[in-house]
Amino acid sequence: MRIDPAGWPFVGAGLVIAALVAAAAGSTYGIAVLVLPAFFLFFFRDPERRVAAGPGEVLSPADGRVMVAGVPTGSFPADAWQQVTIFLSPMDVHVNRMPVAGRVTSVKYHPGKFLPAYKREAGDLNEHTEVVVDHGGVPIVVRQIVGILARRIVCRVREGDMVDAGGRFGVMKFGSRMDVFVPQGSTLRVQVGDRVTAGVSVIAELPSDPRRGAQA
């Protein structure tokens, strides 16, 4: 299975630690410590996905459980946007995928706090990276948000990039949350408590008239 490049330094460090423990305390202890690099291999796994986005469909950008589906919980105005929030546990795949195809119009990093990712206010207050994609004249906003454990966001797209629906664009390290904002008038296809899969699950359908899209 493919491993996200961000994971290899952690795997390598775990192997070094296991080797040092084996040299100092014996092979039995060294083998026991191999659980560390094994966990990193598991955490940074990047399985292939069969992406099939239909017209106007918004795909989940992350594996996890839906925490919010509906009215925005933070600074995005409720009369213009709808929000889907996905919580990732340490056991979920943490590679992030684009919810729609289009052109990246903005990538902004926001420093902030490290509140538990499940708190409603974490979307605005926690450290996050916000990506805006122009999908045929309709802006879609994706936020990679850190939590207590996730202290590093990797975002591999830049302003002006053309992206594909379901394409990999980053990873969040050790538990986190993703917020997706779609224009008011979109139809949400998930509800609170649903499990979703990045690049596979459809979380919303966009309005047929782009003029109804919100302005980011």
Phi, psi and omega in degrees: 000144178294142176245133178299137182306331180295342183274337186297323176300324179290319178297315180298318179297320179296322178293321178297316179299316179299320180294319179295319178295319179297319180291326184272325188238353179114158185296328181300315179290323178298318178296321179298323182287346178297348176299333182293303178295332177296321177296318180296322176299319179293316185294320184265018178298148184223079183292150175290146180232142175270102185270130179214080181272125176278173180302126177078001181275139177252122183270156175293134178274355185208157168279143176155199182242137182287125178259327182224137175212094182149236185293132178303142183263354183233230190278347180287129183294133184291339181277357182236341188224158166236152187236139168237123179246133181239126178262129179255124173274166178300344181271348181278157170295132185253008174285132183261143182234150182291135180284335181215164172273156177154200180249132178286119182260344181200139172225114183232132175263132181240110174293156181181206185271181178231053177291159173306134187297338181282348178290137185300323184283352183297332181300323179267324189272330183282159174302133180203161171245131183246125181243131176249129179243129175273111181252090180059037180093357179250120179281135174238131183248132179234129178243127169267118188238130178279164176231212179291315184272323182281110182243012181211128177249132173249118177238123189251016176247156179230161178303131180100344180294144170264132185234156178255149174298129181084359179286143178293139177221357178174188180205150175240138190263117168071067174081136186182196184209149175232135174248136174238133179243125179241155184297149172302140187104345174287157178254117179284139181248011178228163175224167182303132179100345180292146170268135181232158182236130183299132177078359183236307184287133174272121182258342180197160171238132184283155176297147183290336180260106182303337182294345179274356181292150178279162176258125183282000000 
